[in-house]
Amino acid sequence: MREMLIKIKNKEAFIAMTNDRQLIEVFLPRQDHQNLFGNIYLGKVENVLPGMQAAFINIGLEKNSFLYVEDALAPSSINGQGKLPSADRTRPINELVKPGQQVMVQLFKEPAGTKGARVTMYPSLPGRFVVLLPMGDYIAVSRRIEAEEQREQLKELVRSELPEHMGAIIRTVAGSAPPQAILADLHRLIKEWHRIQGRAAKATSPALLYSDFDMLKRVIRDTNADDIDKIVVANAEDYEEVSDICESIAPGLRDALIIRESNDLFGDYDIYSQMERALHRKIWLKSGGYIIIDQTEALTAIDVNTGKYIGENDLASTVFKTNMEAVVEIARQLRLRNIGGIVIIDFIDMDDPEDKQKLLDELNERMKEDRVRITVMGMTQLGLVELTRKKVGHDLSSVIEKECPYCGGKGKTPVDIMEMLQKSRDS
């Protein structure tokens, strides 16, 4: 049973996704009450750095945002798959933007630590069925819609109403939607883009031109009805609010909404303790094996170990079972912790090529359940698997934890050097 639990308190939503009561994803309000992802700004170019192929853009935040050259290239540089030809990546940034220039940019990576936000000059507007690419000039279809005939029909439908030089991404939920609903969504997004352009023409940088839905509306909009069985709220007041949102954004989810009277919905589902366990470095598997998750700013390393599991038949089957069990837990942890960027997984070494392929197949299959795009690169001879997960928002740790004031996040505190030296003299 796949359930979405929604708890609303002081006008803020707390959302948990569960599968058979096991927590698989959580959405929490930010402590600073800011959700900047997807915002579109009229910014001013403060500085251009040819040596870094980047520019700093003032969009009105505490720190200037960062614009890489690949996010500033002309629309004609984009090929039919929405990817940049490698030759275009070498174009000097100072040919594309100049200091003092006003530019419209969209924030797609929020500020973190000492780093400012990352922005692009090629915005996208997400809807229920379609993502509008005002400067994309191509049409793509979700990979989860696999039937080629249906993919082509959806492309033709959207292309028939899409203005020239605009593009779109057709979302998974469009695969089961009536054509008129898809086109209505597309038309709404086109009108919104025209409104953004109108605001930009009148504004002086830095200025906010557009902000996406709040968290609750965004999660409901982005949830596929096929991926959820129940949407659970704890009282009639929350039911009314969520029902209205479903009715206006995702009518297909309205029938899944139920009330389960409770004073503490998250407590009933053991959400708090599951969130606390999700922050542990060591995660035990049911068999007795375990995985170790180490996050850094640049990448995440995951190590798989047999632990207390000694197997039943032979070493090969013990290793294979532990690795396969680890795949399921790793997929859940990536989604639950909202880990983004490069992920390196050190599986236990396997000699059988068939076992390695089964492992990769299972990994790819599990990653399809994630709403965030994941690319599995393959396995090396050392049993290392590299994958990338798109960074969307903040990871769970940064939302509900703060850096230790004593160790600065290292997890270790220094010994008293003078005391240690005194002990050495006494001995």
N, C-alpha and C positions, 0 to 999 in steps of 0.2 A: 504494500500500500504506500503510494507516494503522496505525501501531504505537504502543503504549505501552511505553516502556522503564522498567523499575523496577530501581533499584540500592539495596540495603540495606546500610548500613555503621554499625556501632556502634548498632544498633537504630533508626536513623533512615533514612527512605526519601527517595530522590531520584527524581523522576518526570519524564519528558520525553515529550511527544506529538509524533509526527512524521508527515508525509505525504510519501511518496516520499523519505524521509530528510531532508526539510526541517523544521526545528523550528517548531512552531506553538503550543506551550504548554509551560510548565515549572512544576513544583511543587517547592519547596525548603523544607527545615526552617528555621524562624526561628532566628536566633542566640541569642535569649533563650529558645528552646524553648517559647514560649507560643503557643497558638492559642486565642484568646478568642472568635472569631466563633461565634455561636449559643449561647454559654453563657447559662444562665438563673440569675438571682440574686434573693435577697431583699434588697432595698436599703432605705436610709433616706433620706427627703427631707431634704436639708441646707438648701436655700435655694430659694425660689420667686421668679422674676423676671418680674412682670407686664409690664414694659416690653419684654421680649424674648420673651414668650409661651413661657417655658421654665423648667425646674427643674434643679437639680443634685442628683444621686442618688449617695449613697455606697454602692458595691457592693464595697468592699474593695480597690480598685486604688489605685495611687499618686495618680492624679487622679480627682476625682469625674466621674461620667458625666453626659451631657447628655440631657435629655428634652424634646423639643419638644411643643407642644400637640397637634399632629396625631397624635403617637404616644401620647397619653394620653387620647384621647376614648373615650367609652363605646361598647360594642359596638353599641348601637342606632343609632349614627351612621354605621355602615358600610352602604353600599348593596349591592345584589346583585353588583356587579362588584368589591367590595373597595376602593372609592374613597370618599374623604370628600367630602360635599357642601360646597361653598364656604362656605355659611352657618355650618357647624359650626366652621370653622377660626378664626372670630373669637371663640369662647368663651374667656373668661379662664382662664389656666392655674391661677390660684389658686382656681377653683371645682372643679378636678379633683384637685389634690393639695395637701397642707398640710405645712409644716415639721414634722419629727418623725414623719411617717406612714411606715409600712412598706409597701413596694410590691414586687410581683414584676415584674421586668423582664428582657428579653432583649437581649443585646448584638448589634447588627447592623452596627456600624461601629467598627472597632478604634481605639485611641488612635493618634494620629500627630502627631509634633512636639510642639507646645505644647498641642494639643487633646486633651481626654479622649475616652473612648468615647461613642458615641451609642447610646441604648437605646430600646426600645418596651415598652409595657405589654401588647402583644398578640403573644405568642410564637407560633412555629411550630416543629413537630417534623418534620424531614425523614426520610422512609423511602425505600426503593428505588422504590416505585411511587406513593406518595402522600405529600404534605406535609400533616400535620394542623394545622388552625387551631383551637385549643381555644376561641377566642372570636370566630371569624370569621363564623359563621352564613351562609356561602355556599359554593358549590362551583364551582370553575373547572377548565378543562381546558387542557393545554398547547396552544399555538397550532400546534405541529408535528403535532398530530393533527387533520387537516383534514376528514375525512369527518364530516358532520353527524350521520348516523345512529350512527356509532361514538361520537361525543362524548356523545350523549344516553344511549346504553346504559351508558357508563362512569359518567355522572352518576347514573343510576338505581341502578346496582350499589352505588356508594359511599353514596348517600343511604339505601339500605335498611338499612345497618349503622351509620350515623353517629348518635351521640347528639344529642338535641335541643340546639340553640343552639351546636353545633360546626360547623366548616366544613372544607374540604379543597381542595387543589390536586392534580389528577391529572396525574402526570408523563408525559413522552413515552414512556418505556419501558413504561408500562402499556398502551400501544396494542397490544403484541404479547405481553402476559402473560395467563395463564389467570386467570379470575375468582377462583379460590380463593387464588391467590398474592397478588392485590391485596387481598383481604379479610383475609388473614393479616397482611399488612403494616399494614393499617389497625388491626386489633385490637391488634397489638403497640404501636403508637404511642399508642392510647387508654390502655392499661395503663401505659405510661411516663408519660403525663400525670397519671394518678391517683397514681403514685408521687411525682412532683414536688410535687403538692398536699399529699401526706402529709408530705414533708420540710419544706415551707414552714410547715405548721401547728406543727411542733416547733422550728423554727429561730429564731434571733435574728439580726437584720441587723447587719452585712452577712454574707451566707452564700451560697456557691455551691450551687445546687440541681440543676443539670444541665449536663453538658458533652457536646458532640457527639463523634463518632468522631475518632480521630487522622487525620492527613492521608491516609495510605495507604488506610485503610478508607473515608474520605469520598470520595476520588477514584474508587475502584472502585464504590462505591454509586451515585455520580452519573453513571457512564459508561453510555451506551446501547450495547448490543451491536451495533446497526446502524452506530454511528459508529467502530468499531474493528475491524481485521482480525486483529491479533496483539498479545498481551501478552508482552513479551520480558523474561526474566531471565537472569542470567549463570551461575547455578550451582544445584545440586540443593537446597541449603539455602534459598535465596530462593524457589525453585519451591514447596517444601513450604509455606512461610509464606503466599505469595500464593495458592496453591491452597486452603488452608484458609479464607482470607478470602473468596475467590470463592464457595466452597461454602456459607458461612453467610450471605453478604450478596447476592451476585449470581451464582447458579448458571449463568445464561446466558452468563457470560464465561469459565467454566471451560474450555471447549473451545478458547478462543483462546490459552491460556497455553502457551508453549513455552520451552525452554532453548536459549540460544545461547552456548555456552561462551566465556567471555572474561575476561581479567584487568582490562579497562577497557571496559565496555559503552558508556559515554558517549563515550569517545575513539574507539571504532570508528565511531560515528555522527556524529562531528565536532560533538558537542553543545557542548563548551566554547567553541570559536571562534564558533559560531553565537550563543551567549548573549552573548559579548563584543561581537559586531557588533550585537546587538539593543539595546545601550546607546548606540550612536552617534547623534548628532544628525541626521546626513545618511545616508539610505539610498538607494543606487543601484538603479535599475530595470534590467531586462535590456536595454531598448532604448537606454539612455544617459540617460534622464531620471532625476530623483531627487525624493525627498520630504524635507522638513525637519520634524522633530518637536520641539516645544518644550513641555515640561510645566511647569505651575505648580500651586500648591496648589488653585486654584479651577477651572482649565480647562486643556485641552490644545489647542494650535494646530498644525495640519498644513498645510504649504505644498507645492504640487505645481509642479514646474518641468520644462521640456523638456530642460534640461541640454545634453548633447552630441548629443541626437537631433535630426536635421534633417529627418527624414521622407523620403518618396519621391515623393508626388504634389503635395499642396497643404497650406497651413497648417491648414485645418480638419481634415483627416484626421490630420495630425501631432498636433494638440492632442487630438483625440478618442482616438487610440491611447494617448497618454501618460496621459491621465486614466483610461482604462479599466484600464491596467496598474497605475496607482497605487491604484485601488480594491482590487485583489487584495492588494497589499502592505499597504495601510492596515488592512484587515480582519485580516490576519495579525499585524501589529504591535500592534494594540489588544489582541488576545488574548494574544500572547506577553509583552508588557510589563505585562499586566493593568492597563491604563489605565482608570480609572473617572471618572464625573462627566460634565461637559460637554466635548464635543469639537467644535471648529470646523475645517472643512477648506476651504482656499482652493484650489479646482481652477482650472486654467487656463481663462480665459473662453471660452465657446462661444456661437455665435450661433444655431445650429440647435436649435429646441425639441425635435425628435425625438432629437437627440444627448443633450440634457440629460435627457430622460426615460429613455433607454437607460442612462445613467450611474446615475441613481437606482435603476432596476430592478436593475441589477447590484450596486449597493451593498447594497440590501435583501436580495438573494439571498445574498450573501457573509456578511452579518451573521447569517443564520439558522444558520450553522455554529458560531457561538459559543455556549458553554454558559451564558453570562451574558446577561441580557436587555438588548437594545439597541433604542432607538427612534430612527429616522431622521426628523427634522422636515421635511426638504425643502430646496430650493435657492433662494437669493435671486437678485435680478437681477445681483448682483456675482459670482455663481458660488460663493458661500459655502454650505456645507452644515453644518447643525447637527445633532448627534446626542447622545444620552445613553447611557452604558453604566453599568449598576449597579455600584457599588463593592462588591467582595467581597474581603476580605483586603487585602494590601499589594501595591503595584506592584513589578515586578521590580527596579527601581533601588534602592528602599529596603531590599530584602532582601540584595542582593549588593554594594551600594556604600555608602560613608559620606561625609558632607559634608567637603569639603576644608577643613582647618584654616586655610589661608592666605586663601582668597577667600570662605569661608563659603557656598559653593554658587553664587556668581555666575559662575564661570568666568573671572574677571578678577582680577588683582592690582594694587594701586595702584603708581604710579610713585613714585620718591623725590622728593618735592616740593623738598627743599632742593637736591638735585643739579640738578634742572631749573632752579631759580632761579639757581643759580651759573652754569650754562651760558648763561643769558640775559644775565647780567652780563658774562661773558667775551666774548660776541659783540658 
